[in-house]
């Protein structure tokens, strides 16, 4: 489920970035992409709930995927039906908070949630594996994007359109690079507890 999420969500982020940069002529195309990604992410949550690579992380990951599926559905509603963009902006703050919680879960969850003594073999505990580091980095990227979306749409600040658009574009590319590196067998060194 992690790999599908890593590869599918960047499509909506990529398309939304071009819409923010003013390169889409028709907002309906953004709505179709957002709606398609929302349906795929909802199907991931509904059909593959027990397919998480990290044992015990399927509930946390399902909630995270569901939060971003709602973002894609709201994006489709804003683009196709002309709903207010501030709703999407305020939801961006929620996404930023949820993403920060997921970052803490993937980087510190083993030490915080484990009742056993943590062995010094991995990052603050037993080590969660490569996919955990990747999901943690991915969640950091999504937390930044959610915060920028909030600043751009809910709190209209001058000049945030270009900053947010380029950040979404670069964030979607970085997400795809992370997913591709995992598929190619990237290994990250475990951090030692001092």
N, CA, C and O of each residue as an XYZ file, in Angstrom:
776
protein
N       0.822     -1.189      0.000
C       0.000      0.000      0.000
C       0.866      1.252      0.000
O       0.509      2.261     -0.609
N       2.024      1.184      0.697
C       2.899      2.350      0.739
C       3.397      2.721     -0.654
O       3.410      3.894     -1.029
N       3.805      1.710     -1.411
C       4.354      1.987     -2.727
C       3.301      2.560     -3.676
O       3.594      3.461     -4.462
N       2.090      2.043     -3.602
C       1.025      2.588     -4.442
C       0.746      4.036     -4.059
O       0.546      4.881     -4.932
N       0.733      4.326     -2.767
C       0.508      5.690     -2.293
C       1.646      6.606     -2.745
O       1.410      7.743     -3.154
N       2.886      6.102     -2.670
C       4.038      6.896     -3.088
C       4.006      7.226     -4.579
O       4.501      8.276     -4.990
N       3.433      6.345     -5.385
C       3.406      6.571     -6.830
C       2.152      7.299     -7.313
O       2.202      7.973     -8.342
N       1.026      7.182     -6.599
C      -0.242      7.728     -7.100
C      -0.470      9.174     -6.672
O      -0.873      9.997     -7.495
N      -0.223      9.501     -5.409
C      -0.486     10.865     -4.938
C       0.298     11.930     -5.692
O      -0.255     13.004     -5.931
N       1.556     11.703     -6.084
C       2.266     12.745     -6.833
C       1.584     13.171     -8.131
O       1.846     14.266     -8.628
N       0.722     12.334     -8.685
C      -0.005     12.746     -9.897
C      -0.909     13.938     -9.594
O      -0.961     14.896    -10.366
N      -1.618     13.878     -8.472
C      -2.487     14.999     -8.093
C      -1.656     16.216     -7.694
O      -2.014     17.347     -8.022
N      -0.550     15.989     -6.989
C       0.310     17.109     -6.602
C       0.923     17.785     -7.823
O       1.023     19.011     -7.883
N       1.331     16.972     -8.795
C       1.908     17.489    -10.043
C       0.888     18.338    -10.793
O       1.185     19.459    -11.207
N      -0.303     17.803    -10.963
C      -1.340     18.536    -11.696
C      -1.765     19.797    -10.949
O      -1.992     20.837    -11.567
N      -1.875     19.710     -9.625
C      -2.263     20.885     -8.846
C      -1.184     21.962     -8.921
O      -1.493     23.153     -8.911
N       0.074     21.549     -8.995
C       1.146     22.546     -9.100
C       1.028     23.336    -10.403
O       1.210     24.553    -10.416
N       0.722     22.633    -11.503
C       0.587     23.345    -12.777
C      -0.637     24.235    -12.780
O      -0.636     25.278    -13.433
N      -1.681     23.849    -12.067
C      -2.848     24.716    -11.965
C      -2.504     25.979    -11.178
O      -2.919     27.077    -11.550
N      -1.735     25.822    -10.075
C      -1.341     27.000     -9.288
C      -0.397     27.906    -10.067
O      -0.402     29.123     -9.881
N       0.404     27.318    -10.928
C       1.321     28.125    -11.736
C       0.643     28.742    -12.952
O       1.273     29.489    -13.701
N      -0.640     28.434    -13.157
C      -1.403     29.046    -14.234
C      -1.214     28.401    -15.586
O      -1.417     29.062    -16.604
N      -0.832     27.135    -15.640
C      -0.557     26.467    -16.908
C      -1.702     25.602    -17.409
O      -1.653     25.109    -18.536
N      -2.739     25.407    -16.588
C      -3.903     24.638    -17.033
C      -4.926     25.592    -17.623
O      -5.316     26.565    -16.979
N      -5.361     25.317    -18.844
C      -6.369     26.152    -19.474
C      -7.764     25.843    -18.956
O      -8.605     26.735    -18.848
N      -8.006     24.596    -18.641
C      -9.319     24.163    -18.180
C      -9.214     23.574    -16.778
O      -8.440     22.643    -16.557
N      -9.976     24.098    -15.840
C      -9.933     23.529    -14.491
C     -10.566     22.142    -14.417
O     -10.336     21.409    -13.455
N     -11.361     21.773    -15.425
C     -11.989     20.447    -15.406
C     -10.962     19.320    -15.515
O     -11.162     18.246    -14.947
N      -9.878     19.552    -16.230
C      -8.845     18.518    -16.316
C      -8.213     18.267    -14.946
O      -7.899     17.127    -14.604
N      -8.029     19.329    -14.168
C      -7.517     19.165    -12.806
C      -8.525     18.407    -11.950
O      -8.143     17.586    -11.116
N      -9.798     18.679    -12.155
C     -10.841     17.975    -11.422
C     -10.886     16.491    -11.743
O     -11.089     15.662    -10.856
N     -10.696     16.158    -13.016
C     -10.695     14.745    -13.410
C      -9.503     14.019    -12.787
O      -9.648     12.900    -12.294
N      -8.331     14.648    -12.805
C      -7.146     14.022    -12.217
C      -7.323     13.878    -10.707
O      -7.036     12.820    -10.148
N      -7.792     14.935    -10.048
C      -8.011     14.873     -8.600
C      -9.045     13.828     -8.225
O      -8.865     13.100     -7.249
N     -10.126     13.745     -8.987
C     -11.153     12.750     -8.714
C     -10.660     11.329     -8.931
O     -10.974     10.435     -8.146
N      -9.888     11.117     -9.993
C      -9.355      9.780    -10.266
C      -8.384      9.344     -9.173
O      -8.423      8.196     -8.731
N      -7.516     10.250     -8.736
C      -6.578      9.908     -7.663
C      -7.326      9.648     -6.360
O      -6.961      8.748     -5.604
N      -8.375     10.434     -6.092
C      -9.175     10.216     -4.876
C      -9.822      8.839     -4.884
O      -9.812      8.144     -3.868
N     -10.378      8.443     -6.010
C     -11.017      7.125     -6.107
C      -9.985      6.012     -5.920
O     -10.255      5.028     -5.231
N      -8.814      6.161     -6.525
C      -7.772      5.139     -6.392
C      -7.294      5.041     -4.946
O      -7.124      3.937     -4.427
N      -7.074      6.182     -4.290
C      -6.621      6.155     -2.903
C      -7.684      5.582     -1.971
O      -7.361      4.847     -1.038
N      -8.950      5.916     -2.221
C     -10.024      5.327     -1.411
C     -10.098      3.819     -1.626
O     -10.357      3.074     -0.681
N      -9.873      3.361     -2.857
C      -9.860      1.921     -3.123
C      -8.687      1.257     -2.408
O      -8.815      0.130     -1.930
N      -7.546      1.941     -2.329
C      -6.405      1.396     -1.583
C      -6.761      1.180     -0.122
O      -6.447      0.141      0.460
N      -7.415      2.165      0.459
C      -7.789      2.053      1.872
C      -8.818      0.952      2.071
O      -8.727      0.180      3.025
N      -9.786      0.878      1.184
C     -10.866     -0.089      1.353
C     -10.445     -1.523      1.041
O     -10.872     -2.449      1.730
N      -9.625     -1.721      0.029
C      -9.333     -3.071     -0.436
C      -8.048     -3.666      0.110
O      -7.968     -4.879      0.307
N      -7.044     -2.840      0.359
C      -5.759     -3.371      0.773
C      -5.364     -2.887      2.150
O      -4.246     -2.409      2.340
N      -6.241     -3.000      3.093
C      -5.980     -2.502      4.435
C      -4.901     -3.289      5.163
O      -4.189     -2.715      5.987
N      -4.755     -4.561      4.895
C      -3.782     -5.374      5.610
C      -2.518     -5.629      4.799
O      -1.848     -6.643      4.993
N      -2.195     -4.725      3.903
C      -1.034     -4.954      3.046
C       0.150     -4.065      3.395
O       1.057     -3.907      2.577
N       0.164     -3.483      4.586
C       1.277     -2.617      4.957
C       2.544     -3.443      5.133
O       2.505     -4.546      5.677
N       3.652     -2.909      4.676
C       4.925     -3.605      4.789
C       5.391     -3.626      6.240
O       5.932     -4.627      6.708
N       5.181     -2.520      6.951
C       5.573     -2.438      8.354
C       4.452     -3.031      9.186
O       3.309     -2.585      9.090
N       4.757     -4.017      9.992
C       3.726     -4.674     10.792
C       3.130     -3.694     11.783
O       3.858     -2.972     12.463
N       1.825     -3.666     11.867
C       1.131     -2.803     12.812
C       0.933     -1.387     12.336
O       0.330     -0.587     13.052
N       1.414     -1.041     11.156
C       1.293      0.337     10.692
C       0.134      0.529      9.725
O      -0.044      1.621      9.186
N      -0.658     -0.516      9.498
C      -1.694     -0.392      8.490
C      -2.772      0.608      8.885
O      -3.309      1.289      8.011
N      -3.111      0.723     10.171
C      -4.126      1.691     10.586
C      -3.623      3.119     10.430
O      -4.354      3.982      9.945
N      -2.388      3.376     10.834
C      -1.824      4.716     10.691
C      -1.706      5.095      9.221
O      -2.037      6.214      8.828
N      -1.241      4.167      8.425
C      -1.089      4.442      6.999
C      -2.441      4.617      6.322
O      -2.589      5.471      5.448
N      -3.426      3.820      6.716
C      -4.762      3.949      6.123
C      -5.364      5.317      6.441
O      -5.995      5.930      5.580
N      -5.173      5.793      7.662
C      -5.659      7.136      8.012
C      -4.961      8.225      7.229
O      -5.587      9.195      6.801
N      -3.654      8.062      7.040
C      -2.869      9.031      6.284
C      -3.303      9.066      4.822
O      -3.476     10.139      4.244
N      -3.477      7.895      4.233
C      -3.922      7.806      2.839
C      -5.331      8.375      2.705
O      -5.631      9.065      1.731
N      -6.187      8.094      3.667
C      -7.555      8.614      3.632
C      -7.582     10.140      3.703
O      -8.368     10.779      3.004
N      -6.734     10.724      4.537
C      -6.670     12.192      4.640
C      -6.270     12.809      3.303
O      -6.828     13.830      2.901
N      -5.314     12.202      2.617
C      -4.893     12.741      1.326
C      -5.886     12.409      0.220
O      -5.943     13.123     -0.781
N      -6.666     11.346      0.373
C      -7.733     11.055     -0.593
C      -8.823     12.124     -0.507
O      -9.390     12.529     -1.521
N      -9.106     12.571      0.707
C     -10.093     13.644      0.875
C      -9.575     14.934      0.247
O     -10.346     15.686     -0.347
N      -8.262     15.196      0.377
C      -7.670     16.350     -0.300
C      -7.914     16.279     -1.807
O      -8.295     17.271     -2.429
N      -7.692     15.106     -2.385
C      -7.886     14.949     -3.830
C      -9.353     15.127     -4.210
O      -9.657     15.704     -5.255
N     -10.262     14.636     -3.372
C     -11.687     14.819     -3.633
C     -12.078     16.291     -3.534
O     -12.851     16.786     -4.355
N     -11.548     16.991     -2.534
C     -11.813     18.428     -2.427
C     -11.231     19.182     -3.617
O     -11.842     20.122     -4.126
N     -10.062     18.770     -4.053
C      -9.435     19.388     -5.228
C     -10.310     19.207     -6.464
O     -10.460     20.126     -7.269
N     -10.886     18.015     -6.605
C     -11.799     17.769     -7.726
C     -13.045     18.631     -7.607
O     -13.522     19.170     -8.605
N     -13.576     18.768     -6.402
C     -14.766     19.599     -6.204
C     -14.500     21.069     -6.492
O     -15.330     21.748     -7.095
N     -13.350     21.555     -6.063
C     -12.993     22.950     -6.318
C     -12.793     23.179     -7.809
O     -13.208     24.206     -8.346
N     -12.166     22.232     -8.467
C     -11.852     22.411     -9.889
C     -13.057     22.215    -10.792
O     -13.268     22.994    -11.721
N     -13.856     21.178    -10.529
C     -14.961     20.855    -11.436
C     -16.242     21.597    -11.115
O     -16.969     22.003    -12.022
N     -16.524     21.777     -9.849
C     -17.803     22.366     -9.460
C     -17.688     23.828     -9.053
O     -18.706     24.488     -8.843
N     -16.482     24.343     -8.938
C     -16.302     25.747     -8.598
C     -16.534     26.060     -7.135
O     -16.916     27.179     -6.795
N     -16.308     25.081     -6.259
C     -16.467     25.330     -4.828
C     -15.395     26.294     -4.348
O     -14.415     26.548     -5.048
N     -15.590     26.829     -3.141
C     -14.679     27.821     -2.592
C     -13.297     27.218     -2.322
O     -13.191     26.144     -1.730
N     -12.259     27.898     -2.751
C     -10.903     27.401     -2.565
C     -10.433     27.505     -1.120
O      -9.498     26.807     -0.727
N     -11.062     28.363     -0.324
C     -10.644     28.494      1.074
C     -10.867     27.206      1.848
O     -10.134     26.910      2.792
N     -11.880     26.439      1.451
C     -12.111     25.151      2.100
C     -10.902     24.250      1.905
O     -10.452     23.597      2.847
N     -10.386     24.212      0.711
C      -9.182     23.430      0.426
C      -7.987     23.975      1.199
O      -7.138     23.208      1.653
N      -7.919     25.283      1.351
C      -6.835     25.898      2.113
C      -6.880     25.545      3.589
O      -5.850     25.222      4.181
N      -8.060     25.602      4.188
C      -8.179     25.230      5.601
C      -7.924     23.741      5.798
O      -7.389     23.337      6.831
N      -8.295     22.936      4.835
C      -7.998     21.510      4.917
C      -6.491     21.265      4.810
O      -5.984     20.272      5.333
N      -5.780     22.161      4.140
C      -4.323     22.067      4.067
C      -3.671     22.148      5.440
O      -2.662     21.486      5.680
N      -4.234     22.955      6.353
C      -3.718     23.016      7.716
C      -3.916     21.677      8.417
O      -3.021     21.204      9.117
N      -5.078     21.067      8.234
C      -5.336     19.740      8.796
C      -4.351     18.722      8.240
O      -3.825     17.893      8.983
N      -4.099     18.781      6.935
C      -3.142     17.868      6.317
C      -1.737     18.056      6.877
O      -1.013     17.083      7.086
N      -1.355     19.295      7.117
C      -0.028     19.556      7.679
C       0.098     18.948      9.072
O       1.122     18.346      9.394
N      -0.929     19.099      9.896
C      -0.896     18.545     11.254
C      -0.867     17.022     11.218
O      -0.083     16.393     11.930
N      -1.726     16.429     10.385
C      -1.755     14.963     10.263
C      -0.406     14.451      9.750
O       0.091     13.429     10.225
N       0.174     15.142      8.803
C       1.458     14.710      8.250
C       2.573     14.789      9.283
O       3.450     13.926      9.302
N       2.558     15.806     10.142
C       3.562     15.906     11.207
C       3.399     14.753     12.195
O       4.391     14.197     12.667
N       2.161     14.393     12.508
C       1.924     13.249     13.399
C       2.445     11.969     12.761
O       3.026     11.128     13.446
N       2.242     11.814     11.464
C       2.743     10.630     10.760
C       4.269     10.628     10.718
O       4.883      9.565     10.812
N       4.888     11.791     10.580
C       6.353     11.879     10.639
C       6.844     11.365     11.991
O       7.777     10.565     12.057
N       6.213     11.828     13.059
C       6.609     11.367     14.387
C       6.391      9.868     14.537
O       7.200      9.180     15.160
N       5.312      9.366     13.973
C       5.031      7.929     14.057
C       6.112      7.117     13.353
O       6.608      6.134     13.903
N       6.477      7.519     12.145
C       7.445      6.728     11.391
C       8.870      6.867     11.903
O       9.649      5.920     11.793
N       9.234      8.016     12.459
C      10.596      8.167     12.960
C      10.747      7.791     14.429
O      11.792      7.277     14.830
N       9.715      8.042     15.237
C       9.823      7.797     16.670
C       8.869      6.731     17.176
O       8.887      6.412     18.365
N       8.048      6.179     16.322
C       7.005      5.258     16.766
C       7.522      4.020     17.440
O       6.885      3.519     18.368
N       8.644      3.510     17.013
C       9.184      2.296     17.595
C       9.591      2.516     19.046
O       9.377      1.648     19.893
N      10.176      3.676     19.333
C      10.615      3.957     20.694
C       9.452      4.377     21.587
O       9.429      4.043     22.771
N       8.497      5.099     21.037
C       7.388      5.609     21.833
C       6.327      4.542     22.078
O       5.807      4.425     23.188
N       6.002      3.763     21.046
C       4.917      2.804     21.156
C       5.337      1.466     21.733
O       4.486      0.688     22.163
N       6.623      1.185     21.751
C       7.089     -0.111     22.225
C       7.193     -0.105     23.743
O       7.709      0.843     24.335
N       6.703     -1.163     24.364
C       6.808     -1.275     25.812
C       8.092     -1.987     26.216
O       8.448     -2.010     27.394
N       8.790     -2.570     25.237
C      10.045     -3.254     25.527
C      11.196     -2.256     25.516
O      11.075     -1.147     24.995
N      12.307     -2.670     26.098
C      13.495     -1.823     26.050
C      14.007     -1.782     24.621
O      14.123     -2.807     23.949
N      14.302     -0.594     24.184
C      14.770     -0.432     22.804
C      16.234     -0.819     22.714
O      17.053     -0.386     23.525
N      16.550     -1.616     21.748
C      17.951     -1.988     21.535
C      18.602     -0.949     20.633
O      17.935     -0.390     19.762
N      19.884     -0.681     20.820
C      20.534      0.376     20.035
C      20.952     -0.070     18.647
O      22.097      0.144     18.249
N      20.060     -0.677     17.915
C      20.416     -1.125     16.569
C      19.862     -0.230     15.496
O      20.342     -0.280     14.363
N      18.891      0.575     15.789
C      18.286      1.412     14.772
C      17.963      2.781     15.316
O      18.393      3.141     16.412
N      17.219      3.532     14.567
C      16.868      4.902     14.932
C      15.906      4.871     16.108
O      14.726      4.567     15.930
N      16.382      5.176     17.292
C      15.597      5.208     18.528
C      14.858      3.899     18.791
O      13.723      3.919     19.267
N      15.474      2.787     18.495
C      14.825      1.521     18.789
C      15.318      0.419     17.887
O      16.470      0.424     17.453
N      14.446     -0.525     17.605
C      14.812     -1.691     16.805
C      15.050     -1.346     15.345
O      15.629     -2.147     14.612
N      14.626     -0.196     14.917
C      14.747      0.161     13.507
C      13.513     -0.272     12.763
O      13.082     -1.419     12.881
N      12.947      0.618     12.008
C      11.695      0.330     11.331
C      11.878     -0.125      9.894
O      10.920     -0.590      9.276
N      13.052     -0.007      9.358
C      13.263     -0.452      7.991
C      13.302      0.693      7.002
O      13.004      1.839      7.340
N      13.674      0.366      5.778
C      13.838      1.380      4.743
C      12.523      2.084      4.433
O      12.487      3.308      4.301
N      11.447      1.315      4.317
C      10.185      1.940      3.935
C       9.717      2.933      4.994
O       9.024      3.896      4.664
N      10.071      2.726      6.233
C       9.697      3.663      7.273
C      10.429      4.985      7.111
O       9.827      6.049      7.251
N      11.712      4.925      6.821
C      12.446      6.160      6.574
C      11.863      6.895      5.374
O      11.694      8.114      5.406
N      11.564      6.170      4.342
C      11.015      6.784      3.138
C       9.645      7.390      3.424
O       9.365      8.509      2.994
N       8.791      6.668      4.141
C       7.474      7.219      4.476
C       7.603      8.426      5.404
O       6.806      9.360      5.315
N       8.589      8.417      6.286
C       8.819      9.579      7.141
C       9.254     10.793      6.338
O       8.769     11.901      6.570
N      10.162     10.592      5.400
C      10.605     11.694      4.538
C       9.455     12.174      3.656
O       9.280     13.374      3.444
N       8.681     11.230      3.151
C       7.513     11.567      2.326
C       6.505     12.370      3.135
O       5.925     13.331      2.629
N       6.293     11.982      4.385
C       5.358     12.719      5.239
C       5.868     14.126      5.553
O       5.070     15.052      5.704
N       7.192     14.294      5.652
C       7.754     15.633      5.850
C       7.443     16.507      4.638
O       7.031     17.658      4.781
N       7.643     15.952      3.445
C       7.342     16.696      2.220
C       5.869     17.084      2.186
O       5.528     18.221      1.861
N       4.991     16.130      2.524
C       3.551     16.415      2.494
C       3.139     17.401      3.579
O       2.207     18.179      3.374
N       3.810     17.389      4.731
C       3.510     18.367      5.780
C       3.848     19.778      5.308
O       3.088     20.717      5.545
N       4.979     19.921      4.645
C       5.370     21.235      4.108
C       4.370     21.690      3.051
O       3.962     22.851      3.036
N       3.978     20.773      2.166
C       3.022     21.134      1.121
C       1.661     21.504      1.706
O       1.014     22.436      1.227
N       1.222     20.783      2.735
C      -0.047     21.127      3.384
C      -0.002     22.499      4.035
O      -0.969     23.258      3.956
N       1.109     22.822      4.676
C       1.259     24.150      5.276
C       1.275     25.257      4.234
O       0.663     26.307      4.432
N       1.965     25.033      3.135
C       1.995     26.027      2.057
C       0.620     26.202      1.421
O       0.236     27.314      1.058
N      -0.121     25.101      1.288
C      -1.473     25.180      0.743
C      -2.363     26.035      1.651
O      -3.176     26.824      1.171
N      -2.200     25.869      2.952
C      -2.953     26.682      3.912
C      -2.596     28.156      3.766
O      -3.482     29.010      3.736
N      -1.307     28.457      3.676
C      -0.889     29.856      3.563
C      -1.330     30.481      2.245
O      -1.611     31.678      2.192
N      -1.391     29.693      1.195
C      -1.775     30.224     -0.117
C      -3.272     30.429     -0.251
O      -3.705     31.480     -0.722
N      -4.076     29.445      0.154
C      -5.510     29.534     -0.099
C      -6.329     30.073      1.076
O      -7.286     30.817      0.860
N      -5.980     29.719      2.298
C      -6.791     30.147      3.441
C      -6.365     31.516      3.949
O      -7.211     32.347      4.281
N      -5.079     31.752      4.012
C      -4.541     33.045      4.440
C      -3.862     33.646      3.225
O      -2.658     33.471      3.039
N      -4.615     34.351      2.399
C      -4.021     34.808      1.136
C      -2.854     35.770      1.370
O      -3.041     36.943      1.690
N      -1.650     35.232      1.199
C      -0.448     36.047      1.349
C       0.085     36.378     -0.039
O      -0.027     35.573     -0.963
N       0.652     37.540     -0.177
C       1.193     37.969     -1.465
C       2.363     37.102     -1.875
O       3.233     36.800     -1.058
N       2.390     36.712     -3.096
C       3.491     35.951     -3.642
C       3.500     34.471     -3.305
O       4.428     33.761     -3.692
N       2.489     33.989     -2.593
C       2.471     32.579     -2.195
C       2.054     31.654     -3.340
O       2.310     30.451     -3.290
N       1.422     32.201     -4.354
C       0.984     31.351     -5.453
C       2.160     30.686     -6.140
O       2.143     29.475     -6.359
N       3.183     31.457     -6.484
C       4.348     30.885     -7.158
C       5.159     29.988     -6.233
O       5.643     28.936     -6.651
N       5.307     30.401     -4.978
C       6.058     29.584     -4.018
C       5.363     28.243     -3.814
O       6.010     27.196     -3.811
N       4.051     28.278     -3.645
C       3.294     27.045     -3.431
C       3.295     26.181     -4.684
O       3.467     24.965     -4.598
N       3.108     26.790     -5.834
C       3.105     26.031     -7.081
C       4.429     25.326     -7.341
O       4.456     24.144     -7.682
N       5.525     26.058     -7.178
C       6.831     25.433     -7.386
C       7.142     24.400     -6.318
O       7.780     23.388     -6.606
N       6.704     24.637     -5.095
C       6.919     23.648     -4.031
C       6.147     22.369     -4.309
O       6.663     21.273     -4.091
N       4.922     22.497     -4.787
C       4.143     21.308     -5.147
C       4.805     20.558     -6.306
O       4.848     19.328     -6.310
N       5.313     21.294     -7.274
C       5.986     20.660     -8.408
C       7.233     19.902     -7.956
O       7.417     18.739     -8.315
N       8.083     20.554     -7.176
C       9.303     19.910     -6.699
C       8.996     18.796     -5.701
O       9.690     17.780     -5.674
N       7.954     18.982     -4.878
C       7.558     17.939     -3.931
C       7.048     16.692     -4.629
O       7.316     15.575     -4.186
N       6.313     16.875     -5.717
C       5.828     15.698     -6.448
C       6.989     14.964     -7.119
O       7.003     13.734     -7.173
N       7.953     15.714     -7.625
C       9.130     15.075     -8.238
C       9.945     14.342     -7.177
O      10.385     13.215     -7.407
N      10.151     14.966     -6.017
C      10.909     14.319     -4.943
C      10.200     13.055     -4.460
O      10.851     12.064     -4.132
N       8.879     13.089     -4.417
C       8.112     11.910     -4.003
C       8.308     10.759     -4.980
O       8.495      9.613     -4.571
N       8.264     11.064     -6.253
C       8.471     10.013     -7.256
C       9.903      9.478     -7.226
O      10.125      8.287     -7.443
N      10.860     10.343     -6.960
C      12.244      9.892     -6.864
C      12.407      8.947     -5.669
O      13.075      7.919     -5.779
N      11.797      9.292     -4.523
C      11.849      8.406     -3.355
C      11.237      7.048     -3.664
O      11.821      6.011     -3.348
N      10.072      7.056     -4.276
C       9.406      5.796     -4.607
C      10.239      4.969     -5.575
O      10.333      3.751     -5.430
N      10.837      5.618     -6.553
C      11.667      4.906     -7.525
C      12.912      4.325     -6.869
O      13.315      3.208     -7.195
N      13.524      5.062     -5.953
C      14.702      4.553     -5.262
C      14.368      3.342     -4.402
O      15.180      2.425     -4.284
N      13.174      3.330     -3.795
C      12.767      2.167     -3.011
C      12.566      0.962     -3.926
O      12.969     -0.151     -3.589
N      11.950      1.182     -5.070
C      11.754      0.085     -6.019
C      13.099     -0.459     -6.499
O      13.249     -1.664     -6.700
N      14.069      0.426     -6.681
C      15.392      0.002     -7.141
C      16.252     -0.592     -6.032
O      17.369     -1.037     -6.296
N      15.757     -0.609     -4.799
C      16.479     -1.246     -3.705
C      17.342     -0.323     -2.889
O      18.400     -0.733     -2.413
N      16.919      0.925     -2.712
C      17.679      1.861     -1.902
C      17.764      1.354     -0.468
O      16.785      0.833      0.067
N      18.919      1.504      0.149
C      19.047      1.166      1.557
C      19.594      2.383      2.285
O      20.580      2.986      1.863
N      18.946      2.731      3.372
C      19.392      3.846      4.179
C      20.094      3.303      5.417
O      19.639      2.319      6.000
N      21.180      3.919      5.820
C      21.856      3.428      7.021
C      21.015      3.677      8.252
O      20.309      4.682      8.337
N      21.086      2.767      9.205
C      20.378      2.946     10.468
C      21.150      3.926     11.326
O      22.380      3.887     11.373
N      20.432      4.801     12.003
C      21.059      5.755     12.882
C      21.325      5.086     14.230
O      20.466      4.369     14.744
N      22.462      5.307     14.785
C      22.817      4.684     16.057
C      22.374      5.577     17.212
O      22.512      6.799     17.156
N      21.843      4.954     18.250
C      21.469      5.675     19.461
C      22.718      5.832     20.311
O      23.399      4.854     20.618
N      23.013      7.060     20.686
C      24.230      7.318     21.478
C      23.927      7.144     22.939
O      24.812      7.315     23.778
